[in-house]
Amino acid sequence: MLAKVTSCAVVGLDGALVDVEVDISNGQPGFTIVGLPDAAVQESHERVRAAIKNSNFFYPFNKRITVNLAPADLHKEGPAYDLPIAVGLLIASEQLAADLSRTLVIGELSLDGIVRHTNGVLPMAAVARERGFSDLFVPASDAPEAALVPGLNVYPIETLFALSAHINGMQPLAPYRATRDFAPDTAPSYATDFAEVRGQEHVKRVLEVAAAGQHNLFMLWTTSHCIQHRDLRFPQLEMYAGLRSAAMRVKIKNRWLPKNQRFCIRISNSIRRPLGYASQSQVVALKPLGFVF
């Protein structure tokens, strides 16, 4: 029997859809992965086999299993295909019945069936939305990142068994909801507005460049009026400039940095504290600010 599950690869900073096709047939027992996989993808059959067996499912040891990752000319790397391969194998072996035509599945499997963190979830979620997918199954630790993309039902998956229980309707999972949402009616308010500054175009230009590029800023002044007139309006400008580029910085950092350094976005929160680090909760909804994935 043939099963098809949609997953995703990351090419540079952008996502690219990958069709995971799993076929189970009679013949010499074996597990073959084709479609230009790297060593990590080739090793996935060992993780998938152990995860299926330790999740109380049956693994077809006496069958020939072929996994095709399409398109074949796109290099596949990393363990993000473990979960879609396992789901496809369960569907092909008729242990799971589901229509996943509008669902994207991403995740690495441990030997006991736990779903682990995967790099590059944000661009994968972005391409899922662009291509009209409605649901996204991601590791639970990556759900906050994927939820930055609006218009998707992001399901945090803890284990392979939990995913199968959700698909079968035994124990449905609730979509992840972002803890912070800067909708127009809840946008942060400021006592002052940068648009109130009249004239001084060269000074405003310097502040705009510093906010956009996250540069250090050294200022000298002689009166308190100068501080109140320009400096106290700078955090508002900086907040909007930082959020506009937050998604791109998350893409770059989360693509290559270790897990403990994810969401480490360097911004300046004020003139008096020029250098700071944004936590995960500070990376908030970007759509109201004009950023479109």
C-alpha distance (Angstrom), angle and dihedral (degrees) to the residues before:
residue distance angle dihedral
M1 . . .
L2 3.79 . .
A3 3.81 125.4 .
K4 3.79 130.7 -177.9
V5 3.80 128.4 -156.0
T6 3.80 126.5 175.2
S7 3.78 120.2 -130.3
C8 3.79 133.9 159.1
A9 3.80 142.9 -120.6
V10 3.79 129.4 -156.6
V11 3.81 117.4 -126.1
G12 3.78 108.7 -173.1
L13 3.80 102.8 -46.6
D14 3.81 96.8 -27.4
G15 3.78 132.3 82.3
A16 3.80 125.9 -120.5
L17 3.80 123.8 -165.1
V18 3.80 117.8 -117.4
D19 3.81 124.0 -164.3
V20 3.81 111.2 -142.7
E21 3.81 107.3 -155.8
V22 3.80 117.6 -171.5
D23 3.81 121.6 -169.1
I24 3.81 125.6 -174.6
S25 3.80 116.9 -166.5
N26 3.79 142.6 153.5
G27 3.76 118.5 -88.8
Q28 3.75 139.0 78.4
P29 3.82 107.5 -9.0
G30 3.77 114.1 -109.5
F31 3.78 147.0 116.9
T32 3.81 118.9 -118.8
I33 3.81 128.2 -179.9
V34 3.81 118.8 -164.6
G35 3.78 132.7 174.6
L36 3.83 104.6 86.0
P37 3.84 98.0 -62.9
D38 3.79 123.3 176.7
A39 3.81 125.2 -134.2
A40 3.82 93.6 -84.7
V41 3.81 90.9 54.4
Q42 3.80 92.1 45.2
E43 3.80 89.7 54.7
S44 3.78 92.1 52.7
H45 3.81 92.6 90.1
E46 3.81 89.7 70.0
R47 3.80 92.4 50.2
V48 3.80 92.5 44.1
R49 3.80 93.4 49.2
A50 3.82 93.7 50.1
A51 3.82 93.1 42.6
I52 3.82 92.8 51.7
K53 3.79 93.1 47.0
N54 3.82 93.7 45.9
S55 3.81 91.1 47.9
N56 3.83 90.8 62.0
F57 3.79 95.6 -103.9
F58 3.79 128.0 126.6
Y59 3.79 118.2 -106.1
P60 3.83 113.8 -153.8
F61 3.81 98.9 -128.6
N62 3.81 93.3 166.8
K63 3.82 95.5 54.4
R64 3.78 135.1 82.7
I65 3.81 110.0 -114.4
T66 3.79 121.9 -163.7
V67 3.80 123.1 -174.8
N68 3.79 119.6 -167.3
L69 3.83 120.6 -167.1
A70 3.80 107.6 -158.7
P71 2.98 137.0 -124.9
A72 3.78 87.8 48.1
D73 3.82 95.1 -157.4
L74 3.82 93.6 59.5
H75 3.80 113.9 92.3
K76 3.82 111.1 -122.4
E77 3.77 118.3 -152.6
G78 3.77 137.7 169.9
P79 3.80 134.4 29.6
A80 3.83 96.6 -79.1
Y81 3.83 90.5 109.1
D82 3.82 95.3 63.2
L83 3.80 95.0 90.8
P84 3.84 97.2 44.6
I85 3.81 90.4 47.0
A86 3.80 90.7 51.1
V87 3.80 92.5 47.3
G88 3.80 91.1 47.8
L89 3.79 91.0 50.0
L90 3.81 91.7 51.1
I91 3.81 90.5 50.1
A92 3.81 92.7 46.3
S93 3.81 90.8 50.3
E94 3.83 89.5 49.9
Q95 3.80 93.8 -118.2
L96 3.79 90.9 117.3
A97 3.80 129.6 38.4
A98 3.78 116.2 -162.0
D99 3.79 144.4 135.7
L100 3.80 105.4 -132.1
S101 3.79 97.5 165.4
R102 3.83 91.7 121.1
T103 3.79 96.6 35.8
L104 3.80 131.0 93.8
V105 3.82 117.6 -152.3
I106 3.82 123.3 -160.3
G107 3.78 132.6 166.0
E108 3.79 150.0 104.8
L109 3.81 118.8 -115.6
S110 3.76 128.0 -141.0
L111 3.79 119.7 -149.7
D112 3.80 92.2 -98.2
G113 3.82 93.3 52.3
I114 3.80 99.0 -99.9
V115 3.82 113.6 143.6
R116 3.79 112.7 -127.0
H117 3.79 135.0 -157.2
T118 3.81 119.1 -73.7
N119 3.81 127.1 -158.8
G120 3.80 121.5 -123.8
V121 3.81 99.9 28.3
L122 3.82 94.5 144.9
P123 3.84 97.2 60.7
M124 3.79 88.7 42.3
A125 3.79 90.6 54.7
A126 3.79 90.5 46.4
V127 3.81 93.6 54.3
A128 3.82 90.2 45.1
R129 3.77 89.9 58.2
E130 3.81 92.6 45.0
R131 3.81 91.6 52.5
G132 3.79 94.5 49.3
F133 3.81 101.9 -104.4
S134 3.77 115.6 155.1
D135 3.83 103.6 -166.6
L136 3.79 132.3 45.5
F137 3.81 124.6 -168.5
V138 3.81 110.4 -159.5
P139 3.81 136.9 157.8
A140 3.80 111.2 -78.2
S141 3.81 91.1 -117.8
D142 3.83 90.4 57.1
A143 3.81 97.9 46.9
P144 3.86 94.8 94.6
E145 3.79 89.9 55.4
A146 3.81 94.7 46.7
A147 3.82 90.7 46.8
L148 3.81 89.7 65.2
V149 3.80 86.1 80.7
P150 3.82 108.7 78.1
G151 3.79 123.5 -140.7
L152 3.82 97.5 43.1
N153 3.79 132.9 104.8
V154 3.80 101.0 -132.8
Y155 3.81 113.0 -163.2
P156 3.83 116.7 -164.1
I157 3.81 108.0 -139.5
E158 3.79 118.7 -156.8
T159 3.81 100.2 174.6
L160 3.78 141.1 3.3
F161 3.80 89.9 -112.7
A162 3.82 91.1 53.6
L163 3.80 90.1 52.9
S164 3.80 92.5 50.0
A165 3.82 90.5 48.0
H166 3.80 89.5 52.3
I167 3.80 93.6 48.7
N168 3.81 92.2 47.7
G169 3.81 91.2 48.2
M170 3.81 93.2 -119.1
Q171 3.79 94.9 118.6
P172 3.83 112.1 4.7
L173 3.77 117.6 -153.8
A174 3.79 123.4 -136.1
P175 3.81 117.8 -125.3
Y176 3.77 115.0 -106.0
R177 3.79 114.2 -102.6
A178 3.78 121.3 -156.1
T179 3.78 112.6 -115.4
R180 3.78 92.5 -138.7
D181 3.78 128.7 43.6
F182 3.80 123.8 178.1
A183 3.78 97.4 -158.0
P184 3.81 115.9 168.7
D185 3.83 91.4 -99.3
T186 3.81 93.0 50.0
A187 3.80 99.8 39.1
P188 3.79 115.1 135.3
S189 3.78 114.2 -89.7
Y190 3.79 125.4 -142.9
A191 3.77 130.8 -158.9
T192 3.79 89.3 -133.0
D193 3.78 135.3 33.6
F194 3.80 126.9 -140.5
A195 3.82 88.4 -140.6
E196 3.80 88.6 67.2
V197 3.80 91.3 71.4
R198 3.81 108.2 102.0
G199 3.75 122.1 -159.5
Q200 3.82 120.7 -17.1
E201 3.77 90.5 107.6
H202 3.80 93.8 169.7
V203 3.81 91.6 54.9
K204 3.81 92.9 47.7
R205 3.78 90.4 48.3
V206 3.81 90.9 54.7
L207 3.81 91.3 50.2
E208 3.81 91.9 48.4
V209 3.82 92.2 51.1
A210 3.81 91.6 47.4
A211 3.81 91.8 50.1
A212 3.81 94.9 45.2
G213 3.80 95.5 46.4
Q214 3.81 97.8 36.4
H215 3.80 89.9 -124.1
N216 3.77 127.2 163.3
L217 3.80 113.2 -100.7
F218 3.80 125.8 -152.8
M219 3.79 116.6 -169.8
L220 3.79 134.2 -178.0
W221 3.78 122.6 -161.3
T222 3.79 139.2 171.4
T223 3.82 103.4 -159.6
S224 3.76 135.8 42.7
H225 3.81 88.6 -128.2
C226 3.79 89.1 67.6
I227 3.80 90.4 55.2
Q228 3.79 93.7 48.9
H229 3.78 94.7 42.7
R230 3.81 99.1 53.5
D231 3.77 112.2 2.2
L232 3.79 98.3 53.7
R233 3.79 89.1 53.4
F234 3.78 93.4 51.8
P235 3.86 98.1 82.7
Q236 3.82 90.8 62.2
L237 3.78 92.5 52.1
E238 3.78 90.4 44.9
M239 3.80 94.1 49.6
Y240 3.80 92.7 55.9
A241 3.79 94.1 43.1
G242 3.81 90.5 48.9
L243 3.79 94.9 49.4
R244 3.79 93.0 47.6
S245 3.80 90.2 59.8
A246 3.81 97.3 32.4
A247 3.80 94.9 95.6
M248 3.79 93.4 52.7
R249 3.80 92.0 48.1
V250 3.80 90.3 49.4
K251 3.80 89.9 50.9
I252 3.79 92.1 52.1
K253 3.80 96.7 43.8
N254 3.80 97.7 41.7
R255 3.79 92.0 46.8
W256 3.79 95.5 63.2
L257 3.82 111.5 7.0
P258 3.82 124.6 90.6
K259 3.77 119.0 -97.0
N260 3.82 94.8 -102.5
Q261 3.82 90.2 59.8
R262 3.79 97.4 49.2
F263 3.80 119.1 123.9
C264 3.82 89.4 17.4
I265 3.81 96.6 143.7
R266 3.76 116.9 173.3
I267 3.79 113.7 -140.3
S268 3.79 138.3 150.0
N269 3.78 114.4 -117.4
S270 3.79 99.4 -171.9
I271 3.77 144.3 -11.7
R272 3.78 91.9 -102.8
R273 3.82 92.7 50.7
P274 3.80 101.2 34.3
L275 3.81 98.6 173.3
G276 3.78 126.7 48.9
Y277 3.78 142.5 138.1
A278 3.77 125.7 -115.6
S279 3.76 116.7 -134.8
Q280 3.78 125.0 -141.9
S281 3.81 91.2 -94.5
Q282 3.81 90.6 57.8
V283 3.79 92.2 60.9
V284 3.79 95.2 85.8
A285 3.77 140.2 165.1
L286 3.79 111.7 -43.3
K287 3.79 102.3 -172.6
P288 3.83 96.7 83.3
L289 3.80 87.5 55.0
G290 3.77 93.6 57.5
F291 3.82 98.7 -100.4
V292 3.81 111.1 138.9
F293 3.80 121.3 -169.0
